[in-house]
Every structure is written in C-alpha cells, then in structure tokens.
Amino acid sequence: MSTTDADTRTDADGWEAVRELPPSAKLVAKALEYNDRLTQSQLAEETLLPARTVRYALTRLEECDAVDSRFSFTDARKRVYTLAIE
C-alpha cells in the first residue's frame, strides 16, 4: 500500500466518524473545513448555531479526534479550533 492510499484511507475514516454525529457537529466540521481556524464564538457566528449547540458539537468532534484545539495567542481565555481530518 502506498503512502497516498494510507492517507486516503485515514481521511475517509475521519469523515466516516463525522457522518455518525449529529447535524450540528457536521455543520461545525464543514465550517472548520472552509475556515482554517475559528474560536467557539466565531463558529457560532459562522454556523448561526447557539453557543451551547456549538459547544456540544465541538465536544462530539473532539471525542472522535476530528478537531484539534489550542489556546489562542491573542486571548489565552479562548480556544482556537482546527479540523484534524481532510
């Protein structure tokens, strides 16, 4: 198996896990796919979902390793989320 085949399989497996999640988590994942890095409040604004729903979606996405989070360099109270699958 070539490296490209392995990468494709891993990517497919990542999106496969997302397909099993609620629609709100899929929407958040898609928003992160189109925007490299977003905070929770930016995700709420981008998706038009309530903050509580975005928080739940991010929790579900983190459980299946579909997103990564880091502390924001500009405001350490906030976390910045990125999509971990392609």
CORTAKA-V929940 format. One record per run of one state. SS is the DSSP state (alpha for helix, beta for strand, coil for the rest). FROM is the first residue (numbers start at 1). LEN is the number of residues. Records with the same first field share a line. If there is no record, write none. Layout:
SS->FROM-LEN / FROM-LEN
This chain:
coil->1-2 / 20-3 / 35-3 / 48-3 / 64-3 / 72-7 / 84-3
alpha->3-17 / 23-12 / 40-8 / 51-13
beta->38-2 / 67-5 / 79-5
